């Protein structure tokens, strides 16, 4: 499936059940990376606007670039009342933004979908001199508890192309090579989601590499998810723990 269309039938679940980002990570952007309230920011692969919203709350001007019409529509529904927000149909490789028009580029949970060489050229074109790129992921912890390991095994068993599209395929060498030599900085934070079974089910359905409702193995997957939940719930809840990874610098 075209990566720009993968989430079209999962937008509702994405909006409701995907994680936001820790306050500490946003503080880091403004206190250390240099983002300011007056900054003009391009949120590339902005999706349903989860990260754009956090930047708008700090007063920054955000242009959300998103190729998927359904995801862009969900973001506009939520954020169109924000005076510093606009959404455009574009991609990392062809944003449609003017030359040297933005102070910062952010890519939250999106960089692994890009054609990196084409995106790098485009980012250089639209950034102002001295502008910086910030790559961010919520990286789900896979080991250390029976629930983490059981959920990972479920994805390995039922995922359609989980190992192929997993953002963990982006190696440190790939990240370093995207930035100017010696210019990449990184920082990590901890984040958590707490789910009842409805929330856990929605979180699973939001992933583009799992069978959708009506597809083969969907019912079997959901049945296994229920067993996993029942084995591991604490007071009716299970926990997703993330390491929020932030990489930034000039390109």
Secondary structure, DSSP 8 states (H G I E B T S, - for coil): --TTTTTGGGHHHHHHHS----HHHHHHIIIII---TT-EEEEET-TTSHHHHHHHTTT-EEEEE-S-HHHHHHHHHHHTT-TTEEEE---SS-----TT-EEEEEEES-GGGS-HHHHHHHHHHHEEEEEEEEEEEEEE--SSSHHHHHHHHHHHHH-SSHHHH-GGGS-HHHHHHHSSTT--EEEEEEEEEEE-HHHHHHHHHT-TTS--TTSTTHHHHHHHHHHHHHHH-BTTBEEEEEEEEEEEE--
